[in-house]
């Protein structure tokens, strides 16, 4: 829609929760947030509506073949304009295994503890291991 394109040109798009899936032989984009156009009126678009991707049949078949193998999801990486058309760069993403998640959680907790100790050190506050004298 026109107001979507105007918002896209302003860079008011979020790909955070977006994913693509097959529906009735087409590839649809779900969860993509394009903010309402500031100067739009009652004709403004819905920010999170489902959007149909315009692809050639050969491209759709090739993508769906890989998605149907299992364990992968279509995820949009970026949006850009090319020759006046809004383009979406899609990637096949595989979910993390449980041991990957545990490792990522442990790494995040370690980084958080390091940042906390660095903050204490810079402020001159004794850490948990040190006793105030």
C-alpha positions, 0 to 999 in steps of 0.5 A: 500500500502507498502509506507502507511504502512511504513509511518504509522510505522513512526507515520506520520498519521493524523486522524483530518478530517477522517470519515467512511461511507458505500459505496456499502456494504463496509465501507470506510475511507475518509479524513485520511491523511497518509504522503508520505513516505520519501524514496518512489519514483514514487510508493508513495501513495496519502496522502488522498485517500479513503481506504477500511476497511477490516471487517467481514460481521457481523461487517459491518452489525452491524455497518451499523445498528447503523449508519442507525438509524440516527444522528451518524457518524463513526469516527476513534479514533486511529490507531495501529499495531497488529500482523503486521496488521494496525488497526483502532479503530472506534467510533459512534459519535453524533453531538452536539446540538445547545445549546451544541455549544453555551455552548462550545463557551461561555466556550471557550471565558471565558477561553480565557479571563481568559488567557488574564487577567492572561497574563496581570497580569504577565506582569504587564499591567493594565487590561481593568477594571483598569485605568492607574494612 
